[in-house]
Amino acid sequence: MTHPGQLLKKEKLYAGKEMGQNFLSDPGTAQMIVDRAKISKESIVLEIGPGLGALTIPLARRAARVIAVELDRRLVPLLNEELEQEEIGNVTVINQNIMKTDFKEIAGEGRLVVFGNLPYNISSQILFRLVKERAVIEKAFLMFQRELATRIIASPGGRDYSRLSAVVQYAADVGFLADINPGSFFPKPEVHSTVLRFDFLASADMSPPMEDLLFDVIKSAFSKRRKSLKNSMAGGELGIEKPVVIEALTRAAIEPARRAETLSVAEFKALAMAVWQIRQEV
């Protein structure tokens, strides 16, 4: 691969700060990520934000097909040139916002393996989208700023545990893949990065409407995270008053004075089911 700095300089382009662009520039790091992911030659890969192809090239050499979704239209011709130079023909580059991409259409009859070096400003939004689309996603390997990765894998009881932690851990088994130092990127960021692995799970005991309610319950609980659950969840987007909140918490065997950050995923599920039952009784 050609160094991103050389490609950008040649075309008189720059890394867009507004898009959070820090291009992976070390081929060894890119190959290490692909090697550790252990994807098969039958895999259909969806790459989010391929940039200038650092991951795209080793992915294409390992997978059956790669669909690379790139928002920055300036980069698309450069990426296609790199792929042509490397004699790679199994990559389709799409100039599109990943938040508007039709995952089901890309997956067809199969399930996708998703890769991406995610910009910090929309990492959470993309991850929530993947959770929603996980019926057609087998697994994902995503790079985050280390601070956000810590929040994603955090356990209940600490300040790092958040709405994002609970939603993602409900929908996937999450594990560490690799730490990446700033020197592996161009331009060099001021933060370290971490790659996480997500093995997405189907929900055996929650219907789609109940799952939507679960996500609303988690969001409501964390909306005022310094307050007790009986206060943070009263009113707001769930539209239930304090007596109903207390009744739901009691049915779920959760002390109303607890805070959202202390609840496990199993407890959030029990609480959502209790809210569901109360609504059915009205």
C-alpha positions as CSV (number, residue, x, y, z in Angstrom):
1,M,0.0,0.0,0.0
2,T,1.1,3.6,-0.6
3,H,1.5,5.7,2.5
4,P,-1.6,7.9,3.1
5,G,0.5,11.0,3.4
6,Q,2.0,10.5,-0.1
7,L,-1.4,9.9,-1.7
8,L,-3.0,12.9,-0.1
9,K,-0.1,15.2,-0.9
10,K,-0.1,14.0,-4.5
11,E,-3.7,15.0,-4.9
12,K,-3.4,18.1,-2.8
13,L,-5.8,16.7,-0.2
14,Y,-5.8,16.6,3.5
15,A,-7.3,14.5,6.3
16,G,-10.6,16.0,7.3
17,K,-10.8,16.8,11.0
18,E,-14.6,17.2,10.7
19,M,-14.8,13.5,9.7
20,G,-12.3,12.4,12.4
21,Q,-9.9,11.0,9.7
22,N,-6.8,9.3,10.9
23,F,-5.7,6.8,8.3
24,L,-4.1,3.5,9.3
25,S,-0.7,3.8,7.7
26,D,1.2,0.7,9.0
27,P,0.7,-2.3,6.7
28,G,2.0,-4.6,9.5
29,T,-0.7,-3.4,11.9
30,A,-3.4,-3.8,9.3
31,Q,-2.3,-7.4,8.6
32,M,-2.1,-8.2,12.3
33,I,-5.8,-7.1,12.7
34,V,-6.9,-9.2,9.8
35,D,-4.8,-12.2,11.0
36,R,-6.3,-12.1,14.5
37,A,-9.8,-11.7,13.1
38,K,-9.4,-15.1,11.4
39,I,-12.0,-14.5,8.8
40,S,-12.6,-17.2,6.2
41,K,-12.3,-17.2,2.4
42,E,-16.1,-17.4,2.3
43,S,-16.7,-14.2,4.3
44,I,-18.5,-11.2,2.9
45,V,-16.9,-8.2,4.5
46,L,-18.5,-4.8,5.0
47,E,-15.8,-2.2,5.7
48,I,-16.9,1.1,7.2
49,G,-14.7,4.0,6.2
50,P,-12.0,2.2,4.2
51,G,-10.2,5.5,3.7
52,L,-7.1,4.7,1.5
53,G,-7.2,1.0,1.8
54,A,-4.9,0.0,4.6
55,L,-7.4,-2.7,5.8
56,T,-9.2,-3.1,2.6
57,I,-6.2,-4.7,0.8
58,P,-5.4,-7.5,3.3
59,L,-9.2,-8.1,3.8
60,A,-9.7,-8.5,0.1
61,R,-6.9,-11.1,0.0
62,R,-8.5,-13.1,2.8
63,A,-12.3,-12.8,2.2
64,A,-14.6,-13.7,-0.7
65,R,-15.8,-10.2,-1.2
66,V,-15.4,-6.7,0.4
67,I,-18.0,-4.0,0.2
68,A,-16.2,-0.8,1.3
69,V,-18.5,2.1,2.3
70,E,-16.7,5.5,2.2
71,L,-18.4,8.8,3.0
72,D,-15.6,11.0,1.7
73,R,-16.1,11.2,-2.1
74,R,-12.5,12.6,-2.5
75,L,-11.1,9.3,-1.4
76,V,-13.0,7.0,-3.7
77,P,-10.9,7.4,-6.8
78,L,-7.7,7.1,-4.8
79,L,-8.9,3.9,-3.2
80,N,-10.0,2.4,-6.5
81,E,-6.5,3.3,-8.0
82,E,-4.8,1.6,-5.0
83,L,-6.9,-1.5,-5.5
84,E,-6.2,-1.6,-9.2
85,Q,-2.5,-1.2,-8.6
86,E,-2.6,-4.2,-6.2
87,E,-4.6,-6.2,-8.8
88,I,-7.5,-6.7,-6.4
89,G,-10.9,-7.2,-8.1
90,N,-13.2,-8.4,-5.3
91,V,-13.9,-5.0,-3.7
92,T,-16.9,-2.8,-4.4
93,V,-16.4,0.8,-3.2
94,I,-19.6,2.7,-2.4
95,N,-19.6,6.4,-1.7
96,Q,-22.3,6.6,1.0
97,N,-23.1,7.4,4.6
98,I,-23.0,4.1,6.6
99,M,-26.0,5.3,8.6
100,K,-28.0,5.2,5.3
101,T,-26.6,1.9,4.0
102,D,-29.0,-1.0,3.5
103,F,-27.3,-3.8,5.4
104,K,-29.8,-6.4,4.3
105,E,-29.4,-5.7,0.6
106,I,-25.6,-6.0,0.9
107,A,-25.8,-9.3,3.0
108,G,-28.2,-10.9,0.6
109,E,-28.8,-14.5,1.8
110,G,-25.8,-14.5,4.1
111,R,-24.4,-12.6,7.1
112,L,-21.7,-10.0,7.1
113,V,-18.4,-9.6,8.9
114,V,-18.0,-5.9,9.6
115,F,-14.7,-4.0,9.9
116,G,-14.1,-0.4,10.6
117,N,-11.8,2.3,12.0
118,L,-14.6,4.4,13.4
119,P,-14.4,8.2,13.8
120,Y,-14.9,9.1,17.5
121,N,-17.7,11.6,16.9
122,I,-20.1,8.9,15.4
123,S,-18.7,5.7,16.9
124,S,-21.6,5.2,19.3
125,Q,-24.2,5.9,16.6
126,I,-22.6,3.4,14.3
127,L,-22.5,0.8,17.0
128,F,-26.2,1.3,17.9
129,R,-27.0,0.8,14.2
130,L,-25.0,-2.4,14.0
131,V,-26.9,-3.7,17.1
132,K,-30.2,-3.0,15.2
133,E,-29.0,-4.7,12.1
134,R,-27.4,-7.7,13.8
135,A,-29.7,-10.2,12.2
136,V,-27.5,-9.9,9.1
137,I,-24.2,-9.4,10.9
138,E,-22.3,-12.4,12.2
139,K,-19.5,-10.5,13.8
140,A,-17.6,-7.2,13.8
141,F,-14.1,-6.0,14.4
142,L,-14.1,-2.3,15.2
143,M,-11.4,0.2,16.1
144,F,-12.2,2.9,18.7
145,Q,-10.4,5.5,20.8
146,R,-9.3,3.5,23.8
147,E,-11.5,5.6,26.2
148,L,-14.6,4.6,24.3
149,A,-13.5,0.9,24.0
150,T,-13.1,0.9,27.8
151,R,-16.7,2.2,28.2
152,I,-18.1,-0.5,25.8
153,I,-16.6,-3.4,27.7
154,A,-17.1,-1.9,31.2
155,S,-18.9,-4.0,33.9
156,P,-21.7,-2.7,36.0
157,G,-20.8,-0.7,39.1
158,G,-18.3,1.7,37.7
159,R,-18.5,5.1,36.1
160,D,-17.4,3.7,32.7
161,Y,-20.5,1.5,32.5
162,S,-23.1,3.4,30.4
163,R,-26.1,3.0,28.2
164,L,-23.8,2.0,25.4
165,S,-22.2,-0.7,27.5
166,A,-25.6,-2.2,28.5
167,V,-27.0,-2.2,24.9
168,V,-24.0,-3.6,23.3
169,Q,-23.4,-6.3,25.9
170,Y,-27.1,-7.4,25.5
171,A,-26.6,-7.8,21.8
172,A,-23.1,-9.2,21.5
173,D,-20.3,-11.1,23.2
174,V,-17.6,-8.4,23.2
175,G,-13.8,-9.0,23.5
176,F,-10.5,-7.4,23.1
177,L,-8.5,-7.9,19.9
178,A,-5.6,-5.4,19.9
179,D,-4.3,-2.1,21.1
180,I,-3.0,0.2,18.4
181,N,-0.5,3.0,19.1
182,P,-0.7,6.5,17.6
183,G,2.3,5.9,15.4
184,S,0.3,3.5,13.2
185,F,-1.8,6.4,11.8
186,F,-1.5,9.4,9.6
187,P,-1.9,12.0,10.8
188,K,-0.8,10.8,14.2
189,P,-3.6,11.1,16.7
190,E,-3.1,12.2,20.3
191,V,-4.9,9.1,21.6
192,H,-4.4,5.4,21.6
193,S,-6.8,3.1,19.9
194,T,-8.3,-0.4,20.6
195,V,-9.8,-3.0,18.4
196,L,-12.7,-4.9,19.8
197,R,-14.4,-8.0,18.5
198,F,-18.2,-8.4,18.6
199,D,-20.0,-11.7,18.2
200,F,-23.6,-10.7,17.7
201,L,-26.3,-12.7,19.4
202,A,-30.0,-13.3,18.5
203,S,-32.4,-12.7,21.3
204,A,-34.3,-15.9,22.2
205,D,-36.6,-14.4,24.8
206,M,-37.4,-10.9,23.6
207,S,-39.6,-10.0,20.6
208,P,-38.6,-7.0,18.5
209,P,-41.2,-4.7,20.3
210,M,-39.9,-5.9,23.7
211,E,-36.3,-5.3,22.6
212,D,-37.2,-1.8,21.5
213,L,-38.7,-1.2,24.9
214,L,-35.6,-2.6,26.6
215,F,-33.4,-0.1,24.7
216,D,-35.8,2.7,25.8
217,V,-35.7,1.5,29.4
218,I,-31.9,1.5,29.3
219,K,-31.8,5.0,27.8
220,S,-34.3,6.3,30.3
221,A,-32.4,4.8,33.3
222,F,-29.1,6.5,32.2
223,S,-30.8,9.8,31.3
224,K,-30.1,11.1,34.8
225,R,-27.5,8.7,35.9
226,R,-26.7,10.4,39.2
227,K,-30.3,9.9,40.4
228,S,-31.9,6.8,41.7
229,L,-33.9,4.7,39.2
230,K,-37.2,5.7,40.7
231,N,-36.4,9.3,39.9
232,S,-34.4,9.0,36.7
233,M,-37.1,6.9,34.9
234,A,-40.2,8.9,36.1
235,G,-41.7,10.9,33.3
236,G,-39.4,11.4,30.3
237,E,-39.6,9.3,27.2
238,L,-41.1,6.2,28.7
239,G,-44.1,8.2,29.7
240,I,-44.6,6.5,33.1
241,E,-44.9,8.2,36.5
242,K,-43.0,7.4,39.6
243,P,-45.6,4.9,41.1
244,V,-45.5,2.9,38.0
245,V,-41.7,3.0,37.9
246,I,-41.5,1.8,41.5
247,E,-44.0,-1.0,40.7
248,A,-41.9,-2.2,37.7
249,L,-38.7,-2.1,39.8
250,T,-40.4,-4.1,42.6
251,R,-41.7,-6.7,40.1
252,A,-38.1,-7.0,38.7
253,A,-36.7,-7.4,42.2
254,I,-34.7,-4.2,41.9
255,E,-34.3,-1.8,44.8
256,P,-35.8,1.6,43.6
257,A,-33.0,3.5,45.2
258,R,-30.3,1.9,43.0
259,R,-28.7,3.7,40.1
260,A,-28.6,2.7,36.4
261,E,-24.9,2.0,36.5
262,T,-25.3,-0.8,39.0
263,L,-27.8,-2.9,36.9
264,S,-26.6,-5.9,34.9
265,V,-28.0,-6.6,31.5
266,A,-30.1,-9.4,33.0
267,E,-31.7,-6.9,35.4
268,F,-32.4,-4.4,32.6
269,K,-34.2,-7.2,30.8
270,A,-36.2,-8.1,33.9
271,L,-37.1,-4.4,34.3
272,A,-38.2,-4.0,30.7
273,M,-40.4,-7.1,30.9
274,A,-42.0,-5.7,34.1
275,V,-42.8,-2.4,32.3
276,W,-44.2,-4.5,29.4
277,Q,-46.4,-6.5,31.7
278,I,-47.7,-3.4,33.4
279,R,-48.6,-1.8,30.1
280,Q,-50.5,-4.9,29.1
281,E,-52.5,-4.7,32.2
282,V,-53.8,-1.2,31.6
